[in-house]
Amino acid sequence: MTPKPAWACLEMLSSITLRELSTNYKKMASDDCGDVDEKEGLFHDDISRIKKADEAKLASSTNHRQMLEHSFSYNDLSHFNIDAMQKQPNRYAEMNGLRADFVHLHGLSLHAIPKGTKARQKAFHARPLRRALTMSDAKEEASSGSTKTVVVIPSIDLDKKELTRMCADIEFYEERQLFHLLMAGDPSVRIIYLTSRPVDESVVKYYLSLSHHEDIDTAHYQSNQFCDVHNMLPRVIMIHVPSTKCISLSDKILGQKKLITLLKELIRSPFGGKTFEQNDDTAGMCVFTGSDSVDELSHELGIKLLEASGESLHFGTKQGSREIFAACDISHPAGTPSLEDEDLLTYGDSSEHGGKVYWAYNHRYIRSSHNLAIGIARLIVRGVRPRKWVVKLNQGFSGKGNASIDLQHIQRRFAECQVGDLEEATLRLAKLIEKELATNLKCEDPKMTWLDTPGQVGFRTQIQRLGVIAEVFIEGEVPTSPSIQAVVETNDVSIVSTHEQVLAGQVYSGCRNPCNPAYRASIMEAGLKVGKFLAAHGVRGHFSVDFLASKQPESGSWDVYAVEVNLRQGGTTHPQATMALLCGGSICSDGLFRTNDGELRCYVATDCHYSENLNGCTEKSLVDALECTSSNPEARKIRWNKADRIGVVFHLFKFISTGRIGFTAIGRTVEESQTLFTETVKFLDIFRGC
């Protein structure tokens, strides 16, 4: 029998709700319902009933087939055989160049169906992020009649050599961006979400269940956590992009031209009575960080990039950060390179990339341990002699590109000796420092070594590729690590949040909002300066500025130093966005977040809570435990309360089998947030969901 056209058509289903077709959809997805012809007949019956306006277009099976073939152009998807899909999904997907669980699409599922079970529809739909994550004004935008399609690509585009050290973790971190699904209730938005690994169904439902809308009865919500999930389904498409290569998600997508064709079809399918026009404001691409690959993908899809482009990457490097701080007259630690170190900066060698200019090679950086040692030596000669130096690769993730070194013994020796010719003394000092770098540099990532090892690049090689800086390690009686998060839109700069970062060494693990009022105003002012600098240089999107604050023991005052600009979304993005989307509101001039009705909200968040009880557990087991509060009073204490808009929201579910989970505790005060955080730790310590 010649395969019939697929019964799921984007162009048709854009105006047909799953609820209207639910009865026949269930029949068509069931092994108990006749043959292919009968299933096709059921579909045509519903199409004829619901889409009378398109009667002329659907007058003949020939026209119907042509429209289906036009709507789908991904391999043989336009001729997908339902019966074959149900009986041998893996084999059929393989024959068509697909992978099982590759795409969930408007009721048509290529999900791998376990042997002996019935086919199920697995289309999940949620609402996308608009231009900036301050967006709690969805209701206002929806009332204006505006519709949006946002393609979310949470690709962490690090240097390819850096990716080899943390490939699995990087793919897990893509789910940190699932807070986008909290926007699922707004009917004016549609989201296409891509990941390297499939997102567990229970996790998707968990996020969708958290959305709250004023027009839905709160008591009904409290009694049925998943009551409105069904209504959200027609506006999210989740696509899993499988690959055995350790490359970024954006590169995986670029390597599959047929997937790009499918994405174009999805973006351009009618939504809200409107059709996307090339590069208009109805569609955009939201990413974790910009890169050359992200720029290329945005161009391929013909939609606007909603974060900083790859051309702006230099401003998010460690050296670029120091240049911004100097230009904006913002206090920052002494370090190298400085204005006196121009002779130490060189371009990269593009021969490694076959003549193609890699972004990091297009800028002048310190690219050797020799030049780094000279830069440090010059500072020591000028009297800069800290207890410890911080050495940072120009690009890194969560502090894992950082290292430290103690040079006190060399500094003391230099201070005690007679210095004649300063230039000669600097070179002698640099030789000693270079030897110390090779033997005593302590990397924050335990996998990183100075020299290359089999299958893994060393710190010295990455200095050549990415460039490096060194600066004074800030110490004090009570050292803290505050930060601000902001968004640049055209010439407008908006501070989104302030935080106290929780660090394990120099590696980010969590945050508390808001930061200490003693320096909150000063870091917000510095953040606005950085934002205006970026705006003047054509940069758009999210950025954050990290600081180090040191309390002086005698005066009790705080010295605050800016240490780096992150030109991307970051570890503090998802807790802030979660709070804004669930509570509604924005940050005020005093740096505090208030809901639309004036109530204060704060949070404490972690990406790295470990518990032995979680080892070997599944995502679904935790979601089920949070849902079943009747038998679990500890879960009831922390579960998100839609009426009061307080509670705990979990993230990074993919890590749970390794004993790790992330969560954000949101309360009306700092103390309430901390209490919720503590109660969550207790809940996880007694959790037995494996």
Solvent accessible surface area in square Angstrom, and as a share of the most:
residue,aa,sasa,rsa
1,M,175,0.78
2,T,104,0.61
3,P,53,0.33
4,K,68,0.29
5,P,14,0.09
6,A,1,0.01
7,W,3,0.01
8,A,1,0.01
9,C,0,0.00
10,L,7,0.03
11,E,46,0.21
12,M,2,0.01
13,L,8,0.04
14,S,41,0.27
15,S,74,0.48
16,I,6,0.03
17,T,64,0.37
18,L,19,0.09
19,R,140,0.51
20,E,90,0.40
21,L,1,0.00
22,S,33,0.21
23,T,89,0.52
24,N,22,0.12
25,Y,2,0.01
26,K,144,0.61
27,K,95,0.40
28,M,1,0.00
29,A,11,0.09
30,S,20,0.13
31,D,77,0.40
32,D,111,0.58
33,C,15,0.09
34,G,48,0.46
35,D,80,0.41
36,V,9,0.05
37,D,65,0.34
38,E,87,0.39
39,K,2,0.01
40,E,10,0.04
41,G,30,0.29
42,L,35,0.18
43,F,1,0.00
44,H,67,0.30
45,D,93,0.48
46,D,10,0.05
47,I,3,0.02
48,S,74,0.48
49,R,128,0.47
50,I,42,0.21
51,K,25,0.11
52,K,142,0.60
53,A,104,0.81
54,D,43,0.22
55,E,122,0.55
56,A,87,0.68
57,K,97,0.41
58,L,36,0.18
59,A,80,0.62
60,S,46,0.30
61,S,89,0.58
62,T,82,0.48
63,N,62,0.32
64,H,10,0.05
65,R,87,0.32
66,Q,106,0.47
67,M,20,0.09
68,L,2,0.01
69,E,63,0.28
70,H,130,0.58
71,S,7,0.04
72,F,3,0.01
73,S,51,0.33
74,Y,6,0.02
75,N,39,0.20
76,D,75,0.39
77,L,1,0.00
78,S,12,0.07
79,H,60,0.27
80,F,4,0.02
81,N,23,0.12
82,I,2,0.01
83,D,36,0.19
84,A,32,0.24
85,M,10,0.04
86,Q,14,0.06
87,K,140,0.59
88,Q,96,0.43
89,P,14,0.09
90,N,84,0.43
91,R,141,0.51
92,Y,25,0.09
93,A,2,0.02
94,E,132,0.59
95,M,129,0.58
96,N,13,0.06
97,G,59,0.57
98,L,8,0.04
99,R,132,0.48
100,A,28,0.22
101,D,19,0.10
102,F,4,0.02
103,V,1,0.01
104,H,20,0.09
105,L,2,0.01
106,H,16,0.07
107,G,2,0.02
108,L,3,0.01
109,S,8,0.05
110,L,5,0.03
111,H,42,0.19
112,A,33,0.26
113,I,26,0.13
114,P,80,0.50
115,K,203,0.86
116,G,83,0.80
117,T,69,0.40
118,K,104,0.44
119,A,11,0.08
120,R,132,0.48
121,Q,58,0.26
122,K,14,0.06
123,A,7,0.06
124,F,14,0.06
125,H,1,0.00
126,A,0,0.00
127,R,18,0.07
128,P,0,0.00
129,L,1,0.00
130,R,12,0.05
131,R,59,0.22
132,A,1,0.01
133,L,0,0.00
134,T,43,0.25
135,M,18,0.08
136,S,28,0.18
137,D,70,0.36
138,A,8,0.06
139,K,148,0.63
140,E,122,0.55
141,E,34,0.15
142,A,31,0.24
143,S,94,0.61
144,S,82,0.53
145,G,43,0.42
146,S,33,0.21
147,T,18,0.11
148,K,45,0.19
149,T,6,0.03
150,V,4,0.02
151,V,0,0.00
152,V,2,0.01
153,I,0,0.00
154,P,2,0.01
155,S,0,0.00
156,I,4,0.02
157,D,12,0.06
158,L,20,0.10
159,D,2,0.01
160,K,101,0.43
161,K,78,0.33
162,E,1,0.00
163,L,4,0.02
164,T,66,0.39
165,R,6,0.02
166,M,9,0.04
167,C,31,0.19
168,A,52,0.40
169,D,46,0.24
170,I,7,0.04
171,E,21,0.10
172,F,28,0.12
173,Y,16,0.06
174,E,3,0.01
175,E,4,0.02
176,R,9,0.03
177,Q,4,0.02
178,L,2,0.01
179,F,3,0.01
180,H,1,0.00
181,L,0,0.00
182,L,5,0.02
183,M,0,0.00
184,A,0,0.00
185,G,13,0.12
186,D,5,0.02
187,P,95,0.60
188,S,8,0.05
189,V,0,0.00
190,R,10,0.04
191,I,0,0.00
192,I,0,0.00
193,Y,1,0.00
194,L,0,0.00
195,T,5,0.03
196,S,6,0.04
197,R,86,0.31
198,P,49,0.31
199,V,21,0.12
200,D,50,0.26
201,E,52,0.23
202,S,14,0.09
203,V,0,0.00
204,V,1,0.00
205,K,72,0.31
206,Y,13,0.05
207,Y,5,0.02
208,L,0,0.00
209,S,1,0.01
210,L,2,0.01
211,S,2,0.01
212,H,56,0.25
213,H,41,0.18
214,E,143,0.64
215,D,129,0.67
216,I,40,0.20
217,D,91,0.47
218,T,47,0.27
219,A,71,0.55
220,H,94,0.42
221,Y,2,0.01
222,Q,80,0.36
223,S,93,0.60
224,N,65,0.34
225,Q,13,0.06
226,F,68,0.28
227,C,28,0.17
228,D,14,0.07
229,V,10,0.06
230,H,66,0.29
231,N,70,0.36
232,M,2,0.01
233,L,28,0.14
234,P,38,0.24
235,R,26,0.10
236,V,0,0.00
237,I,2,0.01
238,M,11,0.05
239,I,2,0.01
240,H,23,0.10
241,V,0,0.00
242,P,13,0.08
243,S,43,0.28
244,T,137,0.80
245,K,134,0.57
246,C,47,0.28
247,I,43,0.22
248,S,7,0.04
249,L,2,0.01
250,S,0,0.00
251,D,31,0.16
252,K,7,0.03
253,I,0,0.00
254,L,19,0.10
255,G,63,0.60
256,Q,51,0.23
257,K,119,0.51
258,K,111,0.47
259,L,0,0.00
260,I,5,0.03
261,T,51,0.30
262,L,0,0.00
263,L,0,0.00
264,K,68,0.29
265,E,46,0.21
266,L,0,0.00
267,I,1,0.00
268,R,72,0.26
269,S,11,0.07
270,P,43,0.27
271,F,26,0.11
272,G,51,0.49
273,G,82,0.79
274,K,98,0.42
275,T,75,0.44
276,F,18,0.07
277,E,113,0.51
278,Q,111,0.49
279,N,79,0.41
280,D,37,0.19
281,D,93,0.48
282,T,40,0.23
283,A,7,0.05
284,G,2,0.02
285,M,0,0.00
286,C,2,0.01
287,V,3,0.02
288,F,3,0.01
289,T,12,0.07
290,G,2,0.02
291,S,12,0.08
292,D,59,0.31
293,S,20,0.13
294,V,0,0.00
295,D,39,0.20
296,E,80,0.36
297,L,0,0.00
298,S,12,0.08
299,H,151,0.67
300,E,55,0.25
301,L,0,0.00
302,G,4,0.04
303,I,3,0.02
304,K,88,0.37
305,L,39,0.19
306,L,22,0.11
307,E,8,0.04
308,A,6,0.05
309,S,36,0.23
310,G,3,0.03
311,E,157,0.71
312,S,13,0.08
313,L,17,0.08
314,H,23,0.10
315,F,39,0.16
316,G,21,0.20
317,T,3,0.01
318,K,17,0.07
319,Q,6,0.03
320,G,0,0.00
321,S,0,0.00
322,R,18,0.07
323,E,78,0.35
324,I,1,0.00
325,F,1,0.00
326,A,57,0.45
327,A,69,0.54
328,C,22,0.13
329,D,127,0.66
330,I,17,0.08
331,S,65,0.42
332,H,51,0.23
333,P,3,0.02
334,A,44,0.34
335,G,2,0.02
336,T,0,0.00
337,P,12,0.07
338,S,36,0.23
339,L,154,0.77
340,E,109,0.49
341,D,2,0.01
342,E,92,0.41
343,D,97,0.50
344,L,6,0.03
345,L,16,0.08
346,T,64,0.37
347,Y,134,0.51
348,G,20,0.19
349,D,97,0.50
350,S,35,0.22
351,S,80,0.51
352,E,98,0.44
353,H,55,0.25
354,G,75,0.72
355,G,51,0.49
356,K,139,0.59
357,V,83,0.48
358,Y,28,0.11
359,W,24,0.08
360,A,0,0.00
361,Y,12,0.05
362,N,88,0.45
363,H,49,0.22
364,R,84,0.31
365,Y,0,0.00
366,I,0,0.00
367,R,20,0.07
368,S,38,0.25
369,S,13,0.08
370,H,86,0.38
371,N,28,0.14
372,L,1,0.00
373,A,0,0.00
374,I,16,0.08
375,G,0,0.00
376,I,0,0.00
377,A,0,0.00
378,R,57,0.21
379,L,9,0.04
380,I,0,0.00
381,V,29,0.17
382,R,124,0.45
383,G,46,0.45
384,V,36,0.21
385,R,100,0.36
386,P,19,0.12
387,R,151,0.55
388,K,65,0.28
389,W,0,0.00
390,V,8,0.05
391,V,0,0.00
392,K,13,0.05
393,L,0,0.00
394,N,0,0.00
395,Q,26,0.11
396,G,14,0.13
397,F,7,0.03
398,S,24,0.15
399,G,19,0.18
400,K,49,0.21
401,G,1,0.01
402,N,11,0.06
403,A,0,0.00
404,S,11,0.07
405,I,3,0.01
406,D,71,0.37
407,L,0,0.00
408,Q,53,0.23
409,H,73,0.33
410,I,4,0.02
411,Q,8,0.04
412,R,138,0.50
413,R,131,0.48
414,F,18,0.07
415,A,59,0.46
416,E,140,0.63
417,C,60,0.36
418,Q,171,0.76
419,V,57,0.33
420,G,64,0.62
421,D,88,0.46
422,L,105,0.52
423,E,129,0.58
424,E,94,0.42
425,A,3,0.02
426,T,14,0.08
427,L,84,0.42
428,R,120,0.44
429,L,7,0.03
430,A,1,0.01
431,K,133,0.56
432,L,63,0.31
433,I,0,0.00
434,E,53,0.24
435,K,139,0.59
436,E,27,0.12
437,L,1,0.00
438,A,47,0.36
439,T,104,0.61
440,N,75,0.39
441,L,24,0.12
442,K,150,0.64
443,C,32,0.19
444,E,46,0.20
445,D,8,0.04
446,P,125,0.79
447,K,110,0.47
448,M,11,0.05
449,T,61,0.35
450,W,30,0.10
451,L,96,0.48
452,D,80,0.41
453,T,56,0.33
454,P,140,0.88
455,G,83,0.80
456,Q,43,0.19
457,V,14,0.08
458,G,0,0.00
459,F,2,0.01
460,R,109,0.40
461,T,35,0.21
462,Q,0,0.00
463,I,1,0.00
464,Q,95,0.42
465,R,11,0.04
466,L,0,0.00
467,G,0,0.00
468,V,0,0.00
469,I,0,0.00
470,A,0,0.00
471,E,3,0.01
472,V,25,0.14
473,F,56,0.23
474,I,20,0.10
475,E,72,0.32
476,G,35,0.33
477,E,108,0.48
478,V,68,0.39
479,P,78,0.49
480,T,35,0.20
481,S,12,0.07
482,P,0,0.00
483,S,2,0.01
484,I,0,0.00
485,Q,4,0.02
486,A,0,0.00
487,V,2,0.01
488,V,1,0.00
489,E,63,0.28
490,T,87,0.51
491,N,122,0.63
492,D,86,0.45
493,V,21,0.12
494,S,42,0.27
495,I,16,0.08
496,V,4,0.02
497,S,2,0.01
498,T,0,0.00
499,H,0,0.00
500,E,15,0.07
501,Q,26,0.12
502,V,59,0.34
503,L,66,0.33
504,A,66,0.51
505,G,61,0.59
506,Q,31,0.14
507,V,27,0.16
508,Y,26,0.10
509,S,17,0.11
510,G,2,0.02
511,C,0,0.00
512,R,98,0.36
513,N,7,0.04
514,P,17,0.11
515,C,3,0.02
516,N,48,0.25
517,P,101,0.63
518,A,67,0.52
519,Y,5,0.02
520,R,27,0.10
521,A,78,0.61
522,S,57,0.37
523,I,0,0.00
524,M,24,0.11
525,E,102,0.46
526,A,11,0.09
527,G,0,0.00
528,L,65,0.32
529,K,81,0.34
530,V,0,0.00
531,G,0,0.00
532,K,132,0.56
533,F,39,0.16
534,L,0,0.00
535,A,10,0.07
536,A,84,0.65
537,H,96,0.43
538,G,51,0.49
539,V,2,0.01
540,R,75,0.27
541,G,2,0.02
542,H,2,0.01
543,F,1,0.00
544,S,11,0.07
545,V,1,0.00
546,D,18,0.09
547,F,3,0.01
548,L,41,0.21
549,A,0,0.00
550,S,2,0.02
551,K,66,0.28
552,Q,62,0.28
553,P,97,0.61
554,E,175,0.78
555,S,83,0.53
556,G,32,0.31
557,S,57,0.37
558,W,53,0.19
559,D,53,0.27
560,V,34,0.20
561,Y,56,0.21
562,A,1,0.01
563,V,14,0.08
564,E,23,0.10
565,V,1,0.01
566,N,18,0.09
567,L,10,0.05
568,R,45,0.16
569,Q,1,0.00
570,G,8,0.07
571,G,14,0.13
572,T,10,0.06
573,T,1,0.01
574,H,5,0.02
575,P,0,0.00
576,Q,3,0.01
577,A,0,0.00
578,T,8,0.05
579,M,1,0.00
580,A,1,0.00
581,L,29,0.14
582,L,13,0.06
583,C,5,0.03
584,G,12,0.11
585,G,4,0.04
586,S,59,0.38
587,I,34,0.17
588,C,48,0.29
589,S,114,0.73
590,D,63,0.33
591,G,0,0.00
592,L,32,0.16
593,F,8,0.03
594,R,73,0.27
595,T,6,0.04
596,N,121,0.62
597,D,93,0.48
598,G,48,0.46
599,E,74,0.33
600,L,54,0.27
601,R,2,0.01
602,C,1,0.01
603,Y,0,0.00
604,V,9,0.05
605,A,5,0.04
606,T,15,0.09
607,D,3,0.01
608,C,38,0.23
609,H,28,0.13
610,Y,136,0.52
611,S,12,0.08
612,E,155,0.70
613,N,34,0.18
614,L,0,0.00
615,N,80,0.41
616,G,57,0.55
617,C,2,0.01
618,T,77,0.45
619,E,27,0.12
620,K,114,0.48
621,S,20,0.13
622,L,0,0.00
623,V,7,0.04
624,D,64,0.33
625,A,17,0.13
626,L,10,0.05
627,E,61,0.27
628,C,64,0.38
629,T,20,0.12
630,S,97,0.62
631,S,86,0.55
632,N,35,0.18
633,P,75,0.47
634,E,38,0.17
635,A,0,0.00
636,R,133,0.48
637,K,111,0.47
638,I,0,0.00
639,R,49,0.18
640,W,10,0.04
641,N,50,0.26
642,K,6,0.03
643,A,56,0.43
644,D,64,0.33
645,R,50,0.18
646,I,24,0.12
647,G,2,0.02
648,V,3,0.02
649,V,5,0.03
650,F,1,0.00
651,H,9,0.04
652,L,1,0.00
653,F,1,0.01
654,K,32,0.13
655,F,8,0.03
656,I,1,0.01
657,S,58,0.37
658,T,79,0.46
659,G,3,0.03
660,R,19,0.07
661,I,0,0.00
662,G,0,0.00
663,F,0,0.00
664,T,2,0.01
665,A,0,0.00
666,I,0,0.00
667,G,0,0.00
668,R,101,0.37
669,T,59,0.34
670,V,69,0.40
671,E,124,0.55
672,E,44,0.20
673,S,0,0.00
674,Q,74,0.33
675,T,78,0.45
676,L,18,0.09
677,F,38,0.16
678,T,59,0.34
679,E,34,0.15
680,T,0,0.00
681,V,39,0.23
682,K,105,0.44
683,F,1,0.00
684,L,0,0.00
685,D,73,0.38
686,I,99,0.50
687,F,6,0.03
688,R,179,0.66
689,G,24,0.23
690,C,103,0.62
